[in-house]
Amino acid sequence: MLTVPLKILLLFAGTLFLLGLAGLLVRRNIIFMLMSIEIMLNSAGLVFIAAGRHWGQPDGQVMFIFILAVAAVEVSIGLALILQVYHHYKTLDVDAISKLRDHN
């Protein structure tokens, strides 16, 4: 069986995290921002899996299951909030929503 070295897995996870961070900072649509956060969470899960495999411990898989649970909760609450924002403002652009805010 072929195994991928830990260094390559960590570089891949770091690249995924940076792509998610760039998507979070560049895109102004709430849906794309939520997807970028999901990419960042998955890259953190990949690091846990790689570290657990490297040290031969199941802790990485347990933490990844915890990350999956947190991501599921984040998506469900995030989508509910997105639906409410769209219902109220009729847009998903963060800049347009902040311009519509009342400055009293």
N, C-alpha and C positions, 0 to 999 in steps of 0.2 A: 504494500500500500504506500502510495506517495504521501508525504506529509509536507506541509508548507512551513518554512521556518518562522519562528516567532517574530523576527525582525520584519519580515514581509507582511505578516498579519497586522502588526502594529502600524506600519507605514500605510497600509490600506485603510485601517480604521481611522488614522489621523487624517488621511485624505478625505474620507467620507465625512468626518466631523467638520473639516474646513469647508467642504462643499455645502454642507447644511448651514454652517454659519454664514457663508457668503449668500446663500439663498435667503436666509433670514434678514440679512442687512440690505440686500439689493431689491428684492421683490417687495412691493407694497400691498399686494393682495393678501387678505387674511388666510385664505385657503392655502396659498403657496407658503406662507409663513408657518402654518401648522404642519405642512408636509416637510418643511426644512427642519423643524423641531423633531419630527419623527426620524428623519435621517440621522440627526445627531444622537438621539437615543439608541438607535440601532448600532451606530458605531461604538458607543460606550458598551453595549451588550457584546459586541464582537471582541472588544478588549477583554472583558470578563471571561468569555469562552476561551480565548487564546491563552490567557494567563492560567486558567484552570487546567487546560490541556498540558501546558508547559510544566506545571508542578504536579500533575497527576491527581488533582483534587476535584471533587464535584462542586465546590463552592462557586465556581464560575457559572455553571449551568443553573444553580439555584438563584444567583443574582440576575441572570438573564431572564429567568421566569418572573422575577420581581420587576425587572425593567419592562417586560411585556405587559404585566398587570398595570403598571403606572402609565404606560403608553396608551392602553385601552381606556383607562379612566380619563386621561388627558384628551384623547380624541372625542370621547362622548361628551364631555363637558365643553370642549372647544367647539364642536359642531353645534351644540345647543346654543351657545353664545353667538356663534356666527349667524345662525338662523334669526335670532332676536335682533342682532345688529342690522342684518339685511332687511328684516321686516320694518324696522324703525327708520333707517336711513336710505334704503333702496340702493345701496352700494356696498362693495366689499373693499374699497380702496381706503387704506388707513389714513392717508393724507387728506382725502376728502372728508372723512369722518371727523378728523381733528379740526378742520376748518369750519365744520358745522357746529362745533361745540359753542355753547353760550359762555361768554367771558364775563360773567358778573362777579 
